[in-house]
């Protein structure tokens, strides 16, 4: 190699190995935490998403490509509360990565930062209850998202103190913008207060509480157990005199049971994206599903 090329190579090496340029590798189990990490860490983070909004986060295959990604992680940002119990423990074991073991600084679970709804008094796993630690779907409560954001900022600063000021600034900016958005959403959704719905999965408890909706039945007999014909008949009997305003299911779920009930009751079945899609921000995703609900509900 010519001497000047050597010098350039050396300079490049110095630049990329300079601590200020080292990016923190974040492995996000679900797209909403990838979007939050992006908002809070920007270019200081290299973020990979394990799943998309079109996948069921309860049931993901621990593929070798995911093991390779989690092996490089400095931090994992996941939901917790057993949402990923079928795949994350296996990925962690296979990764042999001490930085992200439970209890390590790089192990960040969103549900550990907030209180949870639907905590069962007794759990019968033989029935396939996949919400045994409480309802993990906190991404539909913007106030809980704020709490998770604050905790994530604190964690990022601990993991990467050289960028403390940037994390603090981005954290403040996110919360200010998010708070303003919450006010706008709450104003917009007032016409939905008191509306009743049937859900495919117990995935909307936080949304329902926030929007002041009323869930009257769930198509799955237990969280994670597919609807059975006997359970669906029971629901139909229950709602026939007083049908729900709409039926909600997640974008990744089969629409079969929801459409069946929609046909029987003459009500709409609405598919709501369960998380951020592609490069959407959290705000864009909230804007999207709130407008979708308002649009679908405008003639109720
Ligand atoms: Zn669930």
py3Dmol code that shows the C-alpha trace and the ligand (Angstrom):
import py3Dmol

protein = """\
ATOM      1  CA  UNK A   1       0.000   0.000   0.000  1.00  0.00           C
ATOM      2  CA  UNK A   2       1.300   3.458  -0.872  1.00  0.00           C
ATOM      3  CA  UNK A   3       2.283   5.569   2.165  1.00  0.00           C
ATOM      4  CA  UNK A   4      -0.446   8.180   1.612  1.00  0.00           C
ATOM      5  CA  UNK A   5      -3.071   5.442   1.326  1.00  0.00           C
ATOM      6  CA  UNK A   6      -1.807   3.985   4.579  1.00  0.00           C
ATOM      7  CA  UNK A   7      -2.187   7.385   6.191  1.00  0.00           C
ATOM      8  CA  UNK A   8      -5.756   7.737   4.886  1.00  0.00           C
ATOM      9  CA  UNK A   9      -6.599   4.246   6.125  1.00  0.00           C
ATOM     10  CA  UNK A  10      -5.140   5.108   9.539  1.00  0.00           C
ATOM     11  CA  UNK A  11      -7.124   8.347   9.701  1.00  0.00           C
ATOM     12  CA  UNK A  12     -10.335   6.551   8.741  1.00  0.00           C
ATOM     13  CA  UNK A  13      -9.672   3.964  11.431  1.00  0.00           C
ATOM     14  CA  UNK A  14      -9.142   6.718  13.985  1.00  0.00           C
ATOM     15  CA  UNK A  15     -12.379   8.407  12.961  1.00  0.00           C
ATOM     16  CA  UNK A  16     -14.534   5.299  13.140  1.00  0.00           C
ATOM     17  CA  UNK A  17     -12.942   4.062  16.361  1.00  0.00           C
ATOM     18  CA  UNK A  18     -13.231   7.426  18.105  1.00  0.00           C
ATOM     19  CA  UNK A  19     -15.593   6.907  21.083  1.00  0.00           C
ATOM     20  CA  UNK A  20     -17.825   9.751  19.913  1.00  0.00           C
ATOM     21  CA  UNK A  21     -18.582   7.839  16.739  1.00  0.00           C
ATOM     22  CA  UNK A  22     -19.351   4.511  18.349  1.00  0.00           C
ATOM     23  CA  UNK A  23     -23.061   3.889  18.096  1.00  0.00           C
ATOM     24  CA  UNK A  24     -24.967   1.949  20.691  1.00  0.00           C
ATOM     25  CA  UNK A  25     -26.505  -1.194  19.201  1.00  0.00           C
ATOM     26  CA  UNK A  26     -30.155  -1.442  20.207  1.00  0.00           C
ATOM     27  CA  UNK A  27     -32.205  -4.572  19.542  1.00  0.00           C
ATOM     28  CA  UNK A  28     -35.910  -3.683  19.716  1.00  0.00           C
ATOM     29  CA  UNK A  29     -38.315  -6.610  20.089  1.00  0.00           C
ATOM     30  CA  UNK A  30     -41.290  -4.632  18.739  1.00  0.00           C
ATOM     31  CA  UNK A  31     -41.446  -1.716  16.267  1.00  0.00           C
ATOM     32  CA  UNK A  32     -42.933   0.719  18.823  1.00  0.00           C
ATOM     33  CA  UNK A  33     -39.813   0.486  20.998  1.00  0.00           C
ATOM     34  CA  UNK A  34     -37.585   0.836  17.937  1.00  0.00           C
ATOM     35  CA  UNK A  35     -39.482   4.028  17.063  1.00  0.00           C
ATOM     36  CA  UNK A  36     -39.174   5.321  20.621  1.00  0.00           C
ATOM     37  CA  UNK A  37     -35.449   4.542  20.732  1.00  0.00           C
ATOM     38  CA  UNK A  38     -35.012   6.345  17.410  1.00  0.00           C
ATOM     39  CA  UNK A  39     -36.825   9.406  18.726  1.00  0.00           C
ATOM     40  CA  UNK A  40     -34.732   9.429  21.910  1.00  0.00           C
ATOM     41  CA  UNK A  41     -31.345   8.377  20.569  1.00  0.00           C
ATOM     42  CA  UNK A  42     -31.248   9.495  16.938  1.00  0.00           C
ATOM     43  CA  UNK A  43     -27.936   8.895  15.223  1.00  0.00           C
ATOM     44  CA  UNK A  44     -26.228   7.789  18.426  1.00  0.00           C
ATOM     45  CA  UNK A  45     -28.047   4.481  18.141  1.00  0.00           C
ATOM     46  CA  UNK A  46     -27.961   1.699  15.606  1.00  0.00           C
ATOM     47  CA  UNK A  47     -31.392   0.102  15.955  1.00  0.00           C
ATOM     48  CA  UNK A  48     -32.594  -3.248  14.669  1.00  0.00           C
ATOM     49  CA  UNK A  49     -36.217  -4.400  14.875  1.00  0.00           C
ATOM     50  CA  UNK A  50     -36.926  -8.040  15.609  1.00  0.00           C
ATOM     51  CA  UNK A  51     -40.529  -7.894  14.389  1.00  0.00           C
ATOM     52  CA  UNK A  52     -42.889  -5.872  12.230  1.00  0.00           C
ATOM     53  CA  UNK A  53     -46.441  -4.671  12.886  1.00  0.00           C
ATOM     54  CA  UNK A  54     -47.621  -7.489  10.618  1.00  0.00           C
ATOM     55  CA  UNK A  55     -46.277 -10.154  12.975  1.00  0.00           C
ATOM     56  CA  UNK A  56     -47.817 -11.523  16.151  1.00  0.00           C
ATOM     57  CA  UNK A  57     -45.339 -10.488  18.876  1.00  0.00           C
ATOM     58  CA  UNK A  58     -46.530 -13.310  21.157  1.00  0.00           C
ATOM     59  CA  UNK A  59     -45.324 -15.906  18.663  1.00  0.00           C
ATOM     60  CA  UNK A  60     -42.049 -15.248  16.883  1.00  0.00           C
ATOM     61  CA  UNK A  61     -39.553 -17.829  15.706  1.00  0.00           C
ATOM     62  CA  UNK A  62     -36.124 -17.502  17.324  1.00  0.00           C
ATOM     63  CA  UNK A  63     -34.419 -17.561  13.929  1.00  0.00           C
ATOM     64  CA  UNK A  64     -30.597 -17.650  13.536  1.00  0.00           C
ATOM     65  CA  UNK A  65     -30.708 -14.168  11.960  1.00  0.00           C
ATOM     66  CA  UNK A  66     -32.276 -12.812  15.160  1.00  0.00           C
ATOM     67  CA  UNK A  67     -29.636 -14.570  17.281  1.00  0.00           C
ATOM     68  CA  UNK A  68     -26.913 -12.942  15.180  1.00  0.00           C
ATOM     69  CA  UNK A  69     -28.508  -9.528  15.681  1.00  0.00           C
ATOM     70  CA  UNK A  70     -29.041  -9.846  19.431  1.00  0.00           C
ATOM     71  CA  UNK A  71     -25.460 -11.071  19.859  1.00  0.00           C
ATOM     72  CA  UNK A  72     -24.235  -7.626  18.793  1.00  0.00           C
ATOM     73  CA  UNK A  73     -26.690  -5.703  20.987  1.00  0.00           C
ATOM     74  CA  UNK A  74     -25.598  -3.312  23.740  1.00  0.00           C
ATOM     75  CA  UNK A  75     -29.217  -2.906  24.791  1.00  0.00           C
ATOM     76  CA  UNK A  76     -32.519  -4.651  24.162  1.00  0.00           C
ATOM     77  CA  UNK A  77     -35.758  -2.660  24.218  1.00  0.00           C
ATOM     78  CA  UNK A  78     -38.680  -5.038  24.618  1.00  0.00           C
ATOM     79  CA  UNK A  79     -42.176  -5.103  26.059  1.00  0.00           C
ATOM     80  CA  UNK A  80     -41.662  -7.717  28.782  1.00  0.00           C
ATOM     81  CA  UNK A  81     -44.529  -8.953  30.996  1.00  0.00           C
ATOM     82  CA  UNK A  82     -44.114 -12.303  29.247  1.00  0.00           C
ATOM     83  CA  UNK A  83     -45.147 -10.970  25.818  1.00  0.00           C
ATOM     84  CA  UNK A  84     -41.940 -12.411  24.343  1.00  0.00           C
ATOM     85  CA  UNK A  85     -41.736 -15.419  26.679  1.00  0.00           C
ATOM     86  CA  UNK A  86     -41.929 -17.833  23.736  1.00  0.00           C
ATOM     87  CA  UNK A  87     -38.858 -16.475  21.955  1.00  0.00           C
ATOM     88  CA  UNK A  88     -36.795 -13.853  23.817  1.00  0.00           C
ATOM     89  CA  UNK A  89     -35.379 -16.135  26.582  1.00  0.00           C
ATOM     90  CA  UNK A  90     -34.184 -18.515  23.865  1.00  0.00           C
ATOM     91  CA  UNK A  91     -32.566 -15.663  21.917  1.00  0.00           C
ATOM     92  CA  UNK A  92     -30.864 -14.402  25.085  1.00  0.00           C
ATOM     93  CA  UNK A  93     -29.536 -17.865  25.904  1.00  0.00           C
ATOM     94  CA  UNK A  94     -28.236 -18.446  22.411  1.00  0.00           C
ATOM     95  CA  UNK A  95     -26.648 -15.004  22.203  1.00  0.00           C
ATOM     96  CA  UNK A  96     -24.346 -15.543  25.232  1.00  0.00           C
ATOM     97  CA  UNK A  97     -24.345 -11.748  25.483  1.00  0.00           C
ATOM     98  CA  UNK A  98     -23.821 -10.685  29.112  1.00  0.00           C
ATOM     99  CA  UNK A  99     -24.648  -7.031  28.347  1.00  0.00           C
ATOM    100  CA  UNK A 100     -28.342  -7.791  27.797  1.00  0.00           C
ATOM    101  CA  UNK A 101     -29.022 -10.492  30.378  1.00  0.00           C
ATOM    102  CA  UNK A 102     -31.964  -9.908  32.750  1.00  0.00           C
ATOM    103  CA  UNK A 103     -30.753  -7.468  35.386  1.00  0.00           C
ATOM    104  CA  UNK A 104     -27.955  -6.066  33.201  1.00  0.00           C
ATOM    105  CA  UNK A 105     -27.957  -2.393  32.207  1.00  0.00           C
ATOM    106  CA  UNK A 106     -28.682  -3.347  28.614  1.00  0.00           C
ATOM    107  CA  UNK A 107     -31.879  -5.229  29.526  1.00  0.00           C
ATOM    108  CA  UNK A 108     -34.743  -2.743  29.148  1.00  0.00           C
ATOM    109  CA  UNK A 109     -38.353  -3.890  29.481  1.00  0.00           C
ATOM    110  CA  UNK A 110     -41.032  -1.259  28.837  1.00  0.00           C
ATOM    111  CA  UNK A 111     -43.610  -2.914  31.098  1.00  0.00           C
ATOM    112  CA  UNK A 112     -41.205  -2.751  34.049  1.00  0.00           C
ATOM    113  CA  UNK A 113     -41.466   1.054  33.922  1.00  0.00           C
ATOM    114  CA  UNK A 114     -45.263   1.252  34.356  1.00  0.00           C
ATOM    115  CA  UNK A 115     -48.191  -0.384  36.135  1.00  0.00           C
ATOM    116  CA  UNK A 116     -50.154  -3.025  34.227  1.00  0.00           C
ATOM    117  CA  UNK A 117     -53.863  -3.638  33.690  1.00  0.00           C
ATOM    118  CA  UNK A 118     -55.592  -7.043  33.718  1.00  0.00           C
ATOM    119  CA  UNK A 119     -53.322  -8.627  36.331  1.00  0.00           C
ATOM    120  CA  UNK A 120     -54.832 -12.086  36.770  1.00  0.00           C
ATOM    121  CA  UNK A 121     -55.729 -13.229  40.265  1.00  0.00           C
ATOM    122  CA  UNK A 122     -55.082 -16.795  39.216  1.00  0.00           C
ATOM    123  CA  UNK A 123     -53.416 -18.160  36.103  1.00  0.00           C
ATOM    124  CA  UNK A 124     -54.203 -21.408  34.399  1.00  0.00           C
ATOM    125  CA  UNK A 125     -51.499 -21.855  31.786  1.00  0.00           C
ATOM    126  CA  UNK A 126     -53.065 -25.092  30.626  1.00  0.00           C
ATOM    127  CA  UNK A 127     -55.736 -22.915  29.071  1.00  0.00           C
ATOM    128  CA  UNK A 128     -53.026 -21.099  27.140  1.00  0.00           C
ATOM    129  CA  UNK A 129     -53.179 -17.837  29.034  1.00  0.00           C
ATOM    130  CA  UNK A 130     -50.468 -15.697  27.501  1.00  0.00           C
ATOM    131  CA  UNK A 131     -51.145 -12.628  29.648  1.00  0.00           C
ATOM    132  CA  UNK A 132     -50.152 -14.298  32.892  1.00  0.00           C
ATOM    133  CA  UNK A 133     -48.109 -11.313  34.123  1.00  0.00           C
ATOM    134  CA  UNK A 134     -50.788  -8.737  33.285  1.00  0.00           C
ATOM    135  CA  UNK A 135     -51.694  -7.110  29.983  1.00  0.00           C
ATOM    136  CA  UNK A 136     -48.463  -6.357  28.084  1.00  0.00           C
ATOM    137  CA  UNK A 137     -49.980  -4.174  25.326  1.00  0.00           C
ATOM    138  CA  UNK A 138     -49.093  -0.830  26.909  1.00  0.00           C
ATOM    139  CA  UNK A 139     -48.203   0.784  23.576  1.00  0.00           C
ATOM    140  CA  UNK A 140     -51.800   2.020  23.314  1.00  0.00           C
ATOM    141  CA  UNK A 141     -51.559   4.282  26.366  1.00  0.00           C
ATOM    142  CA  UNK A 142     -49.715   7.489  25.508  1.00  0.00           C
ATOM    143  CA  UNK A 143     -49.150   8.307  29.200  1.00  0.00           C
ATOM    144  CA  UNK A 144     -47.410   4.996  29.768  1.00  0.00           C
ATOM    145  CA  UNK A 145     -45.341   5.696  26.634  1.00  0.00           C
ATOM    146  CA  UNK A 146     -44.209   8.953  28.297  1.00  0.00           C
ATOM    147  CA  UNK A 147     -43.067   7.024  31.365  1.00  0.00           C
ATOM    148  CA  UNK A 148     -41.250   4.461  29.246  1.00  0.00           C
ATOM    149  CA  UNK A 149     -39.604   7.331  27.315  1.00  0.00           C
ATOM    150  CA  UNK A 150     -38.283   8.918  30.523  1.00  0.00           C
ATOM    151  CA  UNK A 151     -36.921   5.587  31.744  1.00  0.00           C
ATOM    152  CA  UNK A 152     -35.353   4.856  28.361  1.00  0.00           C
ATOM    153  CA  UNK A 153     -33.596   8.225  28.314  1.00  0.00           C
ATOM    154  CA  UNK A 154     -32.146   7.523  31.773  1.00  0.00           C
ATOM    155  CA  UNK A 155     -30.990   4.105  30.593  1.00  0.00           C
ATOM    156  CA  UNK A 156     -29.391   5.440  27.408  1.00  0.00           C
ATOM    157  CA  UNK A 157     -27.451   7.987  29.455  1.00  0.00           C
ATOM    158  CA  UNK A 158     -26.171   5.250  31.757  1.00  0.00           C
ATOM    159  CA  UNK A 159     -25.130   3.089  28.827  1.00  0.00           C
ATOM    160  CA  UNK A 160     -23.621   5.894  26.778  1.00  0.00           C
ATOM    161  CA  UNK A 161     -22.694   8.770  29.131  1.00  0.00           C
ATOM    162  CA  UNK A 162     -20.565  10.519  26.493  1.00  0.00           C
ATOM    163  CA  UNK A 163     -23.801  11.598  24.761  1.00  0.00           C
ATOM    164  CA  UNK A 164     -25.653  12.551  27.927  1.00  0.00           C
ATOM    165  CA  UNK A 165     -26.568  16.062  26.803  1.00  0.00           C
ATOM    166  CA  UNK A 166     -27.910  14.880  23.463  1.00  0.00           C
ATOM    167  CA  UNK A 167     -30.098  12.223  25.105  1.00  0.00           C
ATOM    168  CA  UNK A 168     -31.392  14.772  27.607  1.00  0.00           C
ATOM    169  CA  UNK A 169     -32.238  17.223  24.833  1.00  0.00           C
ATOM    170  CA  UNK A 170     -33.927  14.636  22.636  1.00  0.00           C
ATOM    171  CA  UNK A 171     -35.849  13.250  25.607  1.00  0.00           C
ATOM    172  CA  UNK A 172     -37.206  16.691  26.444  1.00  0.00           C
ATOM    173  CA  UNK A 173     -38.112  17.399  22.824  1.00  0.00           C
ATOM    174  CA  UNK A 174     -39.926  14.072  22.474  1.00  0.00           C
ATOM    175  CA  UNK A 175     -41.938  14.528  25.670  1.00  0.00           C
ATOM    176  CA  UNK A 176     -42.933  18.102  24.822  1.00  0.00           C
ATOM    177  CA  UNK A 177     -44.111  17.096  21.350  1.00  0.00           C
ATOM    178  CA  UNK A 178     -45.832  13.937  22.655  1.00  0.00           C
ATOM    179  CA  UNK A 179     -47.673  15.863  25.374  1.00  0.00           C
ATOM    180  CA  UNK A 180     -48.958  18.335  22.804  1.00  0.00           C
ATOM    181  CA  UNK A 181     -50.087  15.463  20.566  1.00  0.00           C
ATOM    182  CA  UNK A 182     -51.922  13.793  23.479  1.00  0.00           C
ATOM    183  CA  UNK A 183     -53.968  16.959  23.965  1.00  0.00           C
ATOM    184  CA  UNK A 184     -54.894  17.039  20.279  1.00  0.00           C
ATOM    185  CA  UNK A 185     -55.833  13.339  20.229  1.00  0.00           C
ATOM    186  CA  UNK A 186     -57.927  13.648  23.366  1.00  0.00           C
ATOM    187  CA  UNK A 187     -59.842  16.518  21.838  1.00  0.00           C
ATOM    188  CA  UNK A 188     -60.382  14.645  18.575  1.00  0.00           C
ATOM    189  CA  UNK A 189     -61.571  11.403  20.154  1.00  0.00           C
ATOM    190  CA  UNK A 190     -64.309  12.848  22.299  1.00  0.00           C
ATOM    191  CA  UNK A 191     -67.052  11.531  19.950  1.00  0.00           C
ATOM    192  CA  UNK A 192     -65.823   8.004  20.716  1.00  0.00           C
ATOM    193  CA  UNK A 193     -66.361   8.205  24.475  1.00  0.00           C
ATOM    194  CA  UNK A 194     -68.709   5.491  25.694  1.00  0.00           C
ATOM    195  CA  UNK A 195     -68.681   3.498  22.435  1.00  0.00           C
ATOM    196  CA  UNK A 196     -68.800  -0.263  22.908  1.00  0.00           C
ATOM    197  CA  UNK A 197     -66.688  -2.839  21.124  1.00  0.00           C
ATOM    198  CA  UNK A 198     -65.874  -6.514  20.899  1.00  0.00           C
ATOM    199  CA  UNK A 199     -62.162  -7.338  20.576  1.00  0.00           C
ATOM    200  CA  UNK A 200     -60.541 -10.288  18.859  1.00  0.00           C
ATOM    201  CA  UNK A 201     -57.730 -10.377  21.478  1.00  0.00           C
ATOM    202  CA  UNK A 202     -57.377  -8.756  24.907  1.00  0.00           C
ATOM    203  CA  UNK A 203     -55.063  -6.265  23.251  1.00  0.00           C
ATOM    204  CA  UNK A 204     -56.968  -3.024  23.709  1.00  0.00           C
ATOM    205  CA  UNK A 205     -57.336  -2.594  27.472  1.00  0.00           C
ATOM    206  CA  UNK A 206     -55.064   0.465  27.560  1.00  0.00           C
ATOM    207  CA  UNK A 207     -56.618   2.028  24.451  1.00  0.00           C
ATOM    208  CA  UNK A 208     -60.069   1.360  25.822  1.00  0.00           C
ATOM    209  CA  UNK A 209     -59.259   2.955  29.175  1.00  0.00           C
ATOM    210  CA  UNK A 210     -57.660   5.969  27.522  1.00  0.00           C
ATOM    211  CA  UNK A 211     -60.417   6.558  24.967  1.00  0.00           C
ATOM    212  CA  UNK A 212     -63.169   5.731  27.481  1.00  0.00           C
ATOM    213  CA  UNK A 213     -64.479   2.895  25.320  1.00  0.00           C
ATOM    214  CA  UNK A 214     -66.264  -0.116  26.726  1.00  0.00           C
ATOM    215  CA  UNK A 215     -65.187  -3.640  25.805  1.00  0.00           C
ATOM    216  CA  UNK A 216     -68.130  -5.994  26.075  1.00  0.00           C
ATOM    217  CA  UNK A 217     -66.602  -9.273  24.884  1.00  0.00           C
ATOM    218  CA  UNK A 218     -63.422 -10.882  23.558  1.00  0.00           C
ATOM    219  CA  UNK A 219     -63.496 -13.349  20.651  1.00  0.00           C
ATOM    220  CA  UNK A 220     -60.590 -15.382  22.048  1.00  0.00           C
ATOM    221  CA  UNK A 221     -61.860 -17.451  24.995  1.00  0.00           C
ATOM    222  CA  UNK A 222     -58.492 -16.837  26.750  1.00  0.00           C
ATOM    223  CA  UNK A 223     -55.668 -14.539  25.598  1.00  0.00           C
ATOM    224  CA  UNK A 224     -53.888 -16.414  22.833  1.00  0.00           C
ATOM    225  CA  UNK A 225     -56.487 -19.151  22.408  1.00  0.00           C
ATOM    226  CA  UNK A 226     -58.154 -18.915  18.957  1.00  0.00           C
ATOM    227  CA  UNK A 227     -61.919 -18.314  18.934  1.00  0.00           C
ATOM    228  CA  UNK A 228     -63.978 -21.497  19.098  1.00  0.00           C
ATOM    229  CA  UNK A 229     -67.418 -21.863  17.542  1.00  0.00           C
ATOM    230  CA  UNK A 230     -69.032 -22.461  20.960  1.00  0.00           C
ATOM    231  CA  UNK A 231     -67.413 -19.312  22.405  1.00  0.00           C
ATOM    232  CA  UNK A 232     -68.470 -17.278  19.361  1.00  0.00           C
ATOM    233  CA  UNK A 233     -72.065 -18.532  19.717  1.00  0.00           C
ATOM    234  CA  UNK A 234     -72.038 -17.466  23.368  1.00  0.00           C
ATOM    235  CA  UNK A 235     -70.831 -13.996  22.395  1.00  0.00           C
ATOM    236  CA  UNK A 236     -73.449 -13.673  19.672  1.00  0.00           C
ATOM    237  CA  UNK A 237     -76.168 -14.635  22.145  1.00  0.00           C
ATOM    238  CA  UNK A 238     -74.802 -12.107  24.624  1.00  0.00           C
ATOM    239  CA  UNK A 239     -74.638  -9.180  22.173  1.00  0.00           C
ATOM    240  CA  UNK A 240     -77.658  -9.912  19.986  1.00  0.00           C
ATOM    241  CA  UNK A 241     -79.975  -7.612  21.928  1.00  0.00           C
ATOM    242  CA  UNK A 242     -77.360  -4.977  22.451  1.00  0.00           C
ATOM    243  CA  UNK A 243     -74.708  -5.186  19.719  1.00  0.00           C
ATOM    244  CA  UNK A 244     -71.343  -3.419  20.039  1.00  0.00           C
ATOM    245  CA  UNK A 245     -70.655  -0.231  18.098  1.00  0.00           C
ATOM    246  CA  UNK A 246     -67.739  -1.977  16.369  1.00  0.00           C
ATOM    247  CA  UNK A 247     -65.415  -4.968  16.429  1.00  0.00           C
ATOM    248  CA  UNK A 248     -61.654  -4.464  16.701  1.00  0.00           C
ATOM    249  CA  UNK A 249     -58.837  -6.748  15.667  1.00  0.00           C
ATOM    250  CA  UNK A 250     -55.113  -6.228  15.183  1.00  0.00           C
ATOM    251  CA  UNK A 251     -53.715  -5.885  11.669  1.00  0.00           C
ATOM    252  CA  UNK A 252     -51.647  -9.063  12.086  1.00  0.00           C
ATOM    253  CA  UNK A 253     -54.602 -11.205  13.190  1.00  0.00           C
ATOM    254  CA  UNK A 254     -56.964 -13.293  11.128  1.00  0.00           C
ATOM    255  CA  UNK A 255     -60.121 -11.302  10.391  1.00  0.00           C
ATOM    256  CA  UNK A 256     -62.296 -14.410  10.180  1.00  0.00           C
ATOM    257  CA  UNK A 257     -63.978 -14.309  13.604  1.00  0.00           C
ATOM    258  CA  UNK A 258     -64.290 -10.507  13.577  1.00  0.00           C
ATOM    259  CA  UNK A 259     -65.911 -10.556  10.121  1.00  0.00           C
ATOM    260  CA  UNK A 260     -68.233 -13.362  11.192  1.00  0.00           C
ATOM    261  CA  UNK A 261     -69.506 -11.300  14.120  1.00  0.00           C
ATOM    262  CA  UNK A 262     -69.656  -8.192  11.924  1.00  0.00           C
ATOM    263  CA  UNK A 263     -71.917 -10.051   9.476  1.00  0.00           C
ATOM    264  CA  UNK A 264     -74.123 -11.398  12.250  1.00  0.00           C
ATOM    265  CA  UNK A 265     -74.529  -8.033  13.983  1.00  0.00           C
ATOM    266  CA  UNK A 266     -74.380  -5.695  10.980  1.00  0.00           C
ATOM    267  CA  UNK A 267     -71.497  -3.823  12.636  1.00  0.00           C
ATOM    268  CA  UNK A 268     -68.060  -2.909  11.312  1.00  0.00           C
ATOM    269  CA  UNK A 269     -64.918  -4.932  11.938  1.00  0.00           C
ATOM    270  CA  UNK A 270     -61.980  -2.539  12.153  1.00  0.00           C
ATOM    271  CA  UNK A 271     -58.347  -3.644  11.732  1.00  0.00           C
ATOM    272  CA  UNK A 272     -56.008  -1.440  13.736  1.00  0.00           C
ATOM    273  CA  UNK A 273     -52.242  -1.571  13.197  1.00  0.00           C
ATOM    274  CA  UNK A 274     -50.821  -3.045  16.394  1.00  0.00           C
ATOM    275  CA  UNK A 275     -47.586  -1.109  16.074  1.00  0.00           C
ATOM    276  CA  UNK A 276     -45.590   1.383  14.052  1.00  0.00           C
ATOM    277  CA  UNK A 277     -45.150   0.455  10.374  1.00  0.00           C
ATOM    278  CA  UNK A 278     -41.833   0.788   8.562  1.00  0.00           C
ATOM    279  CA  UNK A 279     -40.346   4.219   9.209  1.00  0.00           C
ATOM    280  CA  UNK A 280     -43.388   5.756  10.865  1.00  0.00           C
ATOM    281  CA  UNK A 281     -42.870   7.674  14.102  1.00  0.00           C
ATOM    282  CA  UNK A 282     -44.973   6.910  17.160  1.00  0.00           C
ATOM    283  CA  UNK A 283     -46.919  10.123  16.564  1.00  0.00           C
ATOM    284  CA  UNK A 284     -47.662   9.190  12.946  1.00  0.00           C
ATOM    285  CA  UNK A 285     -48.866   5.749  14.037  1.00  0.00           C
ATOM    286  CA  UNK A 286     -51.164   7.230  16.727  1.00  0.00           C
ATOM    287  CA  UNK A 287     -52.455   9.831  14.253  1.00  0.00           C
ATOM    288  CA  UNK A 288     -53.182   7.020  11.810  1.00  0.00           C
ATOM    289  CA  UNK A 289     -55.190   4.719  14.059  1.00  0.00           C
ATOM    290  CA  UNK A 290     -57.050   7.544  15.777  1.00  0.00           C
ATOM    291  CA  UNK A 291     -58.160   8.927  12.422  1.00  0.00           C
ATOM    292  CA  UNK A 292     -59.059   5.420  11.304  1.00  0.00           C
ATOM    293  CA  UNK A 293     -61.261   4.917  14.384  1.00  0.00           C
ATOM    294  CA  UNK A 294     -62.882   8.324  13.950  1.00  0.00           C
ATOM    295  CA  UNK A 295     -63.471   7.692  10.261  1.00  0.00           C
ATOM    296  CA  UNK A 296     -64.968   4.244  10.841  1.00  0.00           C
ATOM    297  CA  UNK A 297     -67.073   5.492  13.742  1.00  0.00           C
ATOM    298  CA  UNK A 298     -68.361   8.715  12.155  1.00  0.00           C
ATOM    299  CA  UNK A 299     -71.694   7.217  11.137  1.00  0.00           C
ATOM    300  CA  UNK A 300     -72.323   5.184  14.272  1.00  0.00           C
TER     301      UNK A 300
END
"""
ligand_1 = """\
1
ZN
Zn -51.647 -10.242 24.007
"""
view = py3Dmol.view(width=600, height=400)
view.addModel(protein, "pdb")
view.setStyle({"model": 0}, {"cartoon": {"style": "trace"}})
view.addModel(ligand_1, "xyz")
view.setStyle({"model": 1}, {"stick": {}})
view.zoomTo()
view.show()
